[in-house]
Amino acid sequence: MAKQKTIYTCTECGGQEPKWQGQCPSCHAWNTLVETVPEAPATSRFAGLAKASVLQKLVDIEAAEVPRQATGIVEFDRVLGGGLVPGGVVLIGGDPGIGKSTLLLQTLCHLGGKRKAIYVSGEESPQQIAMRAKRLGLDASPIDLLAEINLEKILAVLQKHQPDVAVIDSIQTIYSEALQSAPGSVAQVRECSAQLTRLAKQLGINVILVGHVTKEGALAGPRVLEHIVDTVLYFEGDPNSSFRLIRAFKNRFGAVNELGVFAMTEKGLREVSNPSAIFLSHHAEQVAGSCITVTMEGTRPLLVEVQALVDEAHAPNPKRLCVGLEQNRLAMLLAVLHRHAGIACFDQDVFVNAVGGVKIAEPGVDLAVLLAIVSSFKNKPLFNKQVVFGEVGLAGEVRPVQRGQERLKEAAKLGFTRAIVPKANIPRQAISGIEVIGVDRLEQAFDHF
């Protein structure tokens, strides 16, 4: 029997090559070519992802608010931008066992009494799902279960019953009979996601796709999968912690970079109403090297404790280590600290950590990082009821950050009585319970230890 020919398809751009190469010639991405089976040409199976429409003038189209259906889980609604949108396709990815199926089962059970819901499982049997629902106390929910991995059969069920919400768990296990490749291949994932998206748009069904992630943390399958869907959510969490975070990286119907916080319990995922308490340590007394900052996650202000440890280096090359912060930015901030404040750390090991496993990407925490470093370097504690935020420039200036007033209100609500902020972020009207100190140079901030 003749050996079947194979081709190599790029997971980023979909380009095809006859032989494996380290770099894709089409998009120049490295290590993205995977072996697939060439597909026979077929007739067109779908005319497009959106409904066909007549040509219209933009000025003649009346803008209308997109109707939303609340899921009953406030933190999940926050990340979605207010709830599910009819015809919207949501892709949620995360590490194995982090709680994706648990969250979606809870969501469908909340919606089951108000909306018709179907849970399509390609990885678990109905008995396994029933056992989980019983453990979570959700076994009385009237949702429908379908254990199937054949795309054509799934589409037929959805067309026949036309539910309001359908969960596909997971897209990597679904296969189409029109293709010869195995489930999870680039061609299968691309074809199945396109067909499900087309059906969602035509019938107005909310489709939620569960996606696997690679060892690098990216969603498995072709990059076009993220372009097809309307919303992309990532489930994050430390395996050693019970807390789970959901981030929105793409949302056509809401803001991106929103954050939802959950706690994993025996009864499933529980919403965390005050997430700032997770990222704040409760010291019995003031300690050196600790500074509280306020960062923005989408529209939500979060108080995070930044800890720094400065110790004498015992090797020719001092260490610079960041956990939850950008390491290159730490090197830049240490250079600014030496140049404009006269504090040299070139012979010191510097370790910086954002407590609670949170990842901070915004530059508004620069001032808090430097104050924590100086506090540890001088072994002098900061005032424990004080918050600090502000971006530090290369010229030593303290630059303003966005939504400064919301950050201050959140700090005052949690009992903080003093704030060191950029002068441009001083509110016009005083905020009750908190003293605001404005600085415009890095050196001025060190006068308020």
C-alpha positions as CSV (number, residue, x, y, z in Angstrom):
1,M,0.0,0.0,0.0
2,A,1.4,3.4,-1.1
3,K,2.3,5.7,1.8
4,Q,-0.1,8.6,2.1
5,K,1.4,12.0,1.3
6,T,1.5,14.6,4.0
7,I,2.0,18.3,4.0
8,Y,3.1,20.8,6.7
9,T,0.6,23.5,7.7
10,C,1.5,26.7,9.6
11,T,-0.6,27.1,12.8
12,E,-0.2,30.9,12.6
13,C,-1.1,31.8,9.0
14,G,-2.3,28.5,7.5
15,G,0.4,28.4,4.9
16,Q,1.3,25.0,3.5
17,E,4.7,23.5,2.7
18,P,5.7,20.1,1.2
19,K,8.6,19.7,3.7
20,W,9.1,20.7,7.4
21,Q,11.0,23.9,8.0
22,G,12.0,25.6,11.2
23,Q,10.5,28.9,9.9
24,C,7.3,29.4,8.0
25,P,8.2,31.1,4.6
26,S,4.8,32.9,4.6
27,C,4.6,34.6,8.0
28,H,8.2,34.0,9.2
29,A,7.1,32.4,12.5
30,W,9.3,29.8,14.0
31,N,8.4,26.2,14.8
32,T,4.8,26.6,13.7
33,L,4.7,24.0,10.8
34,V,2.8,20.8,11.8
35,E,2.3,17.7,9.7
36,T,-1.2,17.3,8.2
37,V,-2.9,15.2,5.5
38,P,-3.8,17.1,2.3
39,E,-7.5,17.6,1.9
40,A,-9.3,16.8,-1.4
41,P,-11.0,19.7,-3.1
42,A,-14.6,19.9,-2.1
43,T,-17.6,22.0,-3.0
44,S,-18.4,25.1,-1.0
45,R,-20.1,24.0,2.3
46,F,-20.9,27.5,3.6
47,A,-21.4,30.8,2.0
48,G,-19.9,32.9,4.8
49,L,-19.9,33.4,8.5
50,A,-22.3,36.3,8.5
51,K,-25.8,36.6,7.1
52,A,-26.1,37.8,3.6
53,S,-27.4,41.3,3.4
54,V,-28.2,44.1,0.9
55,L,-25.9,47.1,0.3
56,Q,-26.7,49.9,2.7
57,K,-25.5,53.4,3.5
58,L,-23.9,53.8,6.8
59,V,-25.9,57.0,7.6
60,D,-29.1,55.1,7.0
61,I,-28.4,52.4,9.5
62,E,-29.9,52.9,13.0
63,A,-27.5,52.0,15.8
64,A,-29.1,49.9,18.5
65,E,-27.9,48.5,21.8
66,V,-26.9,44.8,21.6
67,P,-29.3,42.8,23.9
68,R,-27.5,40.7,26.5
69,Q,-28.4,37.7,28.6
70,A,-26.9,37.7,32.1
71,T,-25.4,34.3,33.0
72,G,-26.2,34.7,36.7
73,I,-22.5,34.7,37.6
74,V,-21.5,38.3,38.1
75,E,-17.7,37.9,37.6
76,F,-18.3,35.9,34.3
77,D,-20.7,38.6,33.1
78,R,-18.1,41.3,33.9
79,V,-15.5,39.6,31.6
80,L,-18.1,39.1,28.9
81,G,-19.0,42.8,28.9
82,G,-22.4,42.4,30.6
83,G,-23.5,39.0,29.5
84,L,-24.0,36.7,26.5
85,V,-25.0,38.2,23.1
86,P,-27.4,36.3,20.8
87,G,-25.3,34.8,18.0
88,G,-22.0,35.5,19.8
89,V,-19.3,32.9,19.8
90,V,-17.1,32.8,22.9
91,L,-13.8,30.8,23.1
92,I,-12.4,30.0,26.5
93,G,-9.0,28.4,27.0
94,G,-6.9,27.3,30.0
95,D,-4.7,24.6,31.4
96,P,-6.2,21.1,32.0
97,G,-8.1,20.9,35.3
98,I,-8.3,24.6,35.9
99,G,-12.1,24.7,36.0
100,K,-13.3,25.5,32.4
101,S,-15.9,22.7,32.3
102,T,-16.9,23.4,35.9
103,L,-17.6,27.1,35.2
104,L,-19.5,26.4,32.0
105,L,-21.6,23.7,33.7
106,Q,-22.5,26.2,36.5
107,T,-23.3,28.8,33.9
108,L,-25.6,26.5,31.9
109,C,-27.4,25.4,35.1
110,H,-28.0,29.0,36.1
111,L,-29.4,29.7,32.6
112,G,-31.3,26.4,32.4
113,G,-34.4,27.7,34.1
114,K,-34.7,30.7,31.8
115,R,-33.1,29.7,28.6
116,K,-32.8,26.4,26.6
117,A,-29.3,25.1,26.9
118,I,-27.3,22.2,25.4
119,Y,-24.0,20.9,26.7
120,V,-22.1,19.0,24.0
121,S,-19.3,16.9,25.5
122,G,-16.6,15.3,23.4
123,E,-14.4,14.4,26.3
124,E,-16.7,13.1,29.1
125,S,-19.7,10.7,29.2
126,P,-23.1,12.0,30.4
127,Q,-22.6,9.9,33.5
128,Q,-19.3,11.7,34.4
129,I,-21.0,15.1,33.8
130,A,-24.0,14.0,36.0
131,M,-21.6,13.0,38.8
132,R,-19.9,16.4,38.7
133,A,-23.3,18.2,38.6
134,K,-24.4,16.2,41.7
135,R,-21.2,17.0,43.5
136,L,-21.8,20.7,42.8
137,G,-25.4,20.5,43.8
138,L,-26.6,21.2,40.2
139,D,-28.2,17.9,39.4
140,A,-31.7,19.3,39.3
141,S,-31.0,21.6,36.4
142,P,-33.0,21.0,33.2
143,I,-30.1,21.3,30.7
144,D,-29.7,18.8,27.8
145,L,-26.5,16.8,27.4
146,L,-25.1,15.4,24.2
147,A,-22.0,13.2,24.1
148,E,-20.9,13.5,20.5
149,I,-17.7,14.4,18.5
150,N,-19.1,14.3,14.9
151,L,-19.6,17.8,13.7
152,E,-22.4,17.0,11.2
153,K,-24.5,15.3,14.0
154,I,-23.9,18.2,16.4
155,L,-25.1,20.7,13.7
156,A,-28.2,18.6,13.1
157,V,-29.1,18.6,16.8
158,L,-28.5,22.3,17.1
159,Q,-30.6,23.0,14.0
160,K,-33.4,20.8,15.2
161,H,-33.7,22.0,18.8
162,Q,-32.3,25.6,18.3
163,P,-31.2,26.2,21.9
164,D,-30.4,29.7,23.3
165,V,-26.9,28.6,24.5
166,A,-24.7,25.7,23.4
167,V,-21.4,24.7,25.0
168,I,-18.9,22.7,22.9
169,D,-16.4,20.9,25.2
170,S,-14.0,20.9,23.4
171,I,-13.3,22.2,19.9
172,Q,-10.2,20.0,19.6
173,T,-12.2,16.8,20.0
174,I,-14.7,17.6,17.2
175,Y,-14.2,16.3,13.7
176,S,-15.9,16.7,10.3
177,E,-16.5,13.8,8.0
178,A,-15.7,16.1,5.1
179,L,-12.0,16.0,6.1
180,Q,-9.7,13.1,6.4
181,S,-7.4,14.5,9.1
182,A,-7.7,13.5,12.8
183,P,-9.6,15.6,15.4
184,G,-7.5,18.4,16.8
185,S,-5.5,18.9,13.5
186,V,-5.3,22.4,12.1
187,A,-7.7,21.7,9.3
188,Q,-10.3,20.1,11.6
189,V,-10.2,22.9,14.2
190,R,-10.5,25.5,11.5
191,E,-13.4,23.8,9.7
192,C,-15.4,22.9,12.8
193,S,-15.1,26.4,14.3
194,A,-16.1,28.0,11.1
195,Q,-19.2,25.8,10.7
196,L,-20.3,26.3,14.3
197,T,-19.8,30.1,14.0
198,R,-21.9,30.2,10.8
199,L,-24.7,28.3,12.5
200,A,-24.5,30.6,15.6
201,K,-24.9,33.7,13.4
202,Q,-27.7,32.2,11.3
203,L,-29.8,30.9,14.2
204,G,-28.8,33.5,16.9
205,I,-27.4,30.8,19.2
206,N,-24.8,31.6,21.9
207,V,-22.0,29.2,21.3
208,I,-19.2,28.7,23.9
209,L,-16.2,26.8,22.7
210,V,-13.7,25.3,25.1
211,G,-10.2,25.3,23.7
212,H,-7.0,23.5,24.9
213,V,-3.7,25.3,25.4
214,T,-0.2,24.4,24.4
215,K,2.7,24.1,26.8
216,E,3.6,27.8,25.9
217,G,0.1,28.8,27.1
218,A,-1.3,29.7,23.7
219,L,-4.6,28.3,22.4
220,A,-4.0,25.1,20.5
221,G,-4.9,25.1,16.8
222,P,-4.6,27.7,14.0
223,R,-4.4,31.3,14.9
224,V,-7.5,31.9,12.7
225,L,-9.6,30.3,15.5
226,E,-9.2,33.4,17.6
227,H,-10.1,35.7,14.6
228,I,-13.3,33.8,13.8
229,V,-14.8,34.0,17.3
230,D,-16.2,37.2,18.9
231,T,-14.7,36.8,22.4
232,V,-11.5,35.1,23.6
233,L,-11.2,34.4,27.3
234,Y,-8.2,32.8,29.1
235,F,-8.6,30.9,32.4
236,E,-5.5,31.5,34.6
237,G,-4.5,30.3,38.0
238,D,-1.7,29.1,40.2
239,P,-1.8,25.3,40.7
240,N,-0.9,25.9,44.3
241,S,-3.7,28.4,44.9
242,S,-7.4,28.0,45.0
243,F,-8.0,31.3,43.1
244,R,-8.8,31.5,39.4
245,L,-8.6,34.5,37.1
246,I,-10.5,34.9,33.8
247,R,-9.1,37.5,31.4
248,A,-10.7,38.8,28.2
249,F,-8.2,39.3,25.4
250,K,-10.7,39.9,22.7
251,N,-14.3,41.1,22.9
252,R,-16.3,42.5,20.0
253,F,-19.2,43.4,22.4
254,G,-17.2,44.8,25.4
255,A,-14.0,46.0,26.9
256,V,-10.8,43.9,26.7
257,N,-8.4,43.2,29.6
258,E,-11.4,42.8,32.0
259,L,-10.7,40.4,34.9
260,G,-13.0,38.0,36.7
261,V,-11.9,36.4,40.0
262,F,-13.1,33.1,41.4
263,A,-12.2,30.7,44.2
264,M,-12.2,27.0,43.6
265,T,-14.2,25.2,46.4
266,E,-15.7,21.8,46.9
267,K,-19.0,23.2,45.5
268,G,-17.4,24.6,42.4
269,L,-16.2,28.1,41.5
270,R,-17.3,30.8,43.8
271,E,-17.2,34.5,43.0
272,V,-14.8,36.7,44.8
273,S,-16.5,40.0,45.5
274,N,-13.4,41.8,47.0
275,P,-10.4,40.5,44.9
276,S,-8.0,43.2,46.4
277,A,-8.0,41.1,49.6
278,I,-6.3,38.3,47.7
279,F,-3.3,40.3,46.6
280,L,-2.7,42.0,50.0
281,S,-0.6,40.4,52.7
282,H,-1.6,41.0,56.3
283,H,1.6,41.7,58.2
284,A,1.4,41.9,62.0
285,E,3.8,44.9,61.9
286,Q,5.4,47.1,59.3
287,V,8.1,45.4,57.2
288,A,10.7,46.8,54.9
289,G,10.4,46.2,51.2
290,S,6.6,46.2,51.0
291,C,4.5,48.8,49.1
292,I,0.9,48.8,48.2
293,T,-0.1,49.9,44.7
294,V,-3.3,50.2,42.8
295,T,-3.4,48.7,39.3
296,M,-6.2,48.7,36.7
297,E,-7.5,45.5,35.3
298,G,-9.9,46.6,32.6
299,T,-12.3,48.9,34.4
300,R,-11.6,47.4,37.8
301,P,-9.0,48.9,40.2
302,L,-7.1,46.3,42.2
303,L,-4.9,46.8,45.2
304,V,-1.7,44.7,45.0
305,E,1.2,44.4,47.3
306,V,4.6,44.8,45.7
307,Q,7.5,43.2,47.6
308,A,11.2,43.8,47.0
309,L,14.3,42.3,48.5
310,V,17.7,43.9,48.1
311,D,20.6,41.9,49.3
312,E,24.4,42.1,48.9
313,A,25.5,40.1,45.8
314,H,27.8,37.2,46.4
315,A,28.6,36.7,42.7
316,P,30.2,38.9,40.1
317,N,26.9,39.3,38.3
318,P,24.1,40.6,40.6
319,K,20.7,38.9,40.1
320,R,17.6,40.8,38.8
321,L,14.5,38.7,39.2
322,C,10.8,39.7,38.8
323,V,7.7,37.6,39.5
324,G,4.5,39.1,38.0
325,L,6.4,42.1,36.6
326,E,8.4,42.8,33.5
327,Q,12.1,42.1,34.1
328,N,13.4,44.5,31.5
329,R,11.5,47.3,33.1
330,L,13.1,46.5,36.4
331,A,16.6,47.1,34.9
332,M,15.4,50.4,33.5
333,L,14.0,51.5,36.8
334,L,17.2,50.6,38.7
335,A,19.1,52.8,36.2
336,V,16.7,55.7,36.8
337,L,17.1,55.2,40.5
338,H,20.8,55.5,40.3
339,R,20.9,58.4,37.9
340,H,18.3,60.6,39.5
341,A,18.2,59.6,43.2
342,G,21.8,58.6,43.7
343,I,20.9,55.1,45.0
344,A,23.2,52.5,43.4
345,C,22.2,48.8,43.3
346,F,24.9,47.6,40.9
347,D,26.4,45.4,43.6
348,Q,23.1,44.2,45.0
349,D,20.8,41.3,44.2
350,V,17.3,42.7,43.5
351,F,14.2,40.5,43.7
352,V,10.7,41.9,43.1
353,N,7.4,40.0,43.5
354,A,3.7,40.9,43.0
355,V,1.9,39.1,45.8
356,G,-0.8,36.6,45.0
357,G,0.4,35.5,41.6
358,V,-1.1,38.5,39.7
359,K,0.6,39.6,36.5
360,I,1.0,43.4,36.2
361,A,1.7,44.8,32.7
362,E,0.9,48.5,33.1
363,P,3.7,51.1,33.9
364,G,1.6,52.7,36.6
365,V,3.3,50.6,39.3
366,D,6.8,52.0,38.6
367,L,6.8,54.3,41.6
368,A,5.6,51.6,43.9
369,V,8.4,49.2,42.7
370,L,11.1,51.8,43.3
371,L,9.8,52.7,46.8
372,A,9.7,49.0,47.8
373,I,13.3,48.6,46.5
374,V,14.5,51.7,48.4
375,S,12.6,50.5,51.5
376,S,14.4,47.2,51.4
377,F,17.8,48.7,50.6
378,K,17.6,51.1,53.6
379,N,15.7,48.5,55.7
380,K,13.2,51.2,56.5
381,P,9.5,50.2,56.4
382,L,6.9,52.3,54.6
383,F,3.6,53.5,56.2
384,N,1.3,50.5,56.1
385,K,-1.8,52.5,55.3
386,Q,-0.3,54.1,52.2
387,V,-0.8,53.4,48.5
388,V,1.5,54.5,45.7
389,F,1.1,54.6,42.0
390,G,2.6,56.5,39.1
391,E,4.8,55.9,36.0
392,V,8.5,56.9,36.2
393,G,10.1,58.3,33.1
394,L,13.8,58.1,32.1
395,A,14.3,61.7,33.0
396,G,13.2,61.0,36.6
397,E,9.8,62.5,36.3
398,V,6.6,60.9,37.7
399,R,4.0,60.7,35.0
400,P,0.2,60.5,35.5
401,V,-1.7,57.3,35.0
402,Q,-5.3,56.8,33.7
403,R,-8.3,56.6,36.1
404,G,-6.4,58.0,39.1
405,Q,-9.5,59.1,40.9
406,E,-11.0,55.6,40.7
407,R,-7.8,54.1,42.1
408,L,-7.9,56.5,45.0
409,K,-11.6,55.8,45.8
410,E,-10.9,52.1,45.9
411,A,-7.9,52.6,48.3
412,A,-10.0,54.8,50.5
413,K,-12.8,52.2,50.5
414,L,-10.4,49.6,51.8
415,G,-9.2,51.8,54.7
416,F,-6.0,53.4,53.3
417,T,-5.4,56.9,54.7
418,R,-2.5,58.2,52.5
419,A,-1.6,58.1,48.8
420,I,1.6,59.2,46.9
421,V,0.5,59.9,43.4
422,P,1.6,62.0,40.4
423,K,0.7,65.7,40.8
424,A,-1.5,65.5,37.7
425,N,-3.6,62.7,39.4
426,I,-4.5,64.8,42.4
427,P,-8.4,65.0,42.4
428,R,-10.0,68.4,42.2
429,Q,-12.3,67.5,45.1
430,A,-10.8,65.9,48.2
431,I,-11.7,62.2,48.8
432,S,-13.0,61.5,52.3
433,G,-10.7,59.5,54.5
434,I,-7.5,59.7,52.4
435,E,-4.6,62.2,52.2
436,V,-3.3,62.6,48.7
437,I,0.4,63.7,48.2
438,G,1.3,64.8,44.7
439,V,4.9,64.4,43.4
440,D,6.3,65.3,40.0
441,R,9.9,64.0,40.5
442,L,11.2,60.7,41.8
443,E,13.3,62.4,44.5
444,Q,10.3,64.0,46.0
445,A,8.6,60.6,46.6
446,F,11.5,59.5,48.8
447,D,10.9,62.4,51.2
448,H,7.6,60.8,52.4
449,F,9.0,57.6,54.0
